[in-house]
Amino acid sequence: MKRAAFKLKVKKDKMEEYKQEHDAIWPELVEAIRRNGFHNYSIFLDDDGNLFGYTEVDESLDKSLE
């Protein structure tokens, strides 16, 4: 299993919208994430909009994103 991480910045004026969109994950999205080889997917967002994401993938991030 491979580990992958990413970071990005959420604009301050979009943080509430981002939180609302990501608080309730659709069951279909959870299934798609698993089906494509992602495991232990986590997202961390701080008060300044800095976002860090972490996941483990079966083969490689590129393969899981195909």
N, C-alpha and C positions, 0 to 999 in steps of 0.2 A: 504494500500500500504506500502511496506517495502522499506527501503533505503539500498543500498549496495555500498561499495567503495573498491578500490584496488589500490595498488601502485606497481611499478616495476621500473627497471633501464634499459634504452636503452643505449647500448654502444656508446661512442662518435663517433666511426668510422661508426656506423650504423644509426645515427640520420637522415641524409638526406634521406637515403633509407626509413626509417620509415615514415618520413613526406610525401614523395611522395606516398607511398602506402596508407596512411590514409587521404590525402587531398581530394580525390574524392571518396566518398563512393558509391558503386554500389547500384542501386535501389533495387536489389534482397536482398542485405544485410540489407538495411533499413527495408524491409518487413519482413525478417526473425527475426530481432531484435524485431519488434513490435509483430509479431505472437507468439513469445515466452515469451511475458509478460514484456518486458523491456520498460521503458519510461524515458524521460529526461536523455538520455545517453550522458555523456560528458567526454572528455579526455583532460587533461592539461599536457603539456610537457614543462619543463623549459630548459634553455640553458645548464644545466649540465647533461641532460638526465633523470632527475627524472620525472616519469610519475605518475599522479594521475587520476584515473577514478572514475566516480560516475554514478549511475543509480538508478532508482526506479523500483521495480518489483511488479507484482500483488500479489503474494503469498510469495515466498521466493526465494533467489538466487539459492539454490539447485534445486528447482522445475523448475525455468526458464531455468536452464542449462541442464535439462534432454533431 
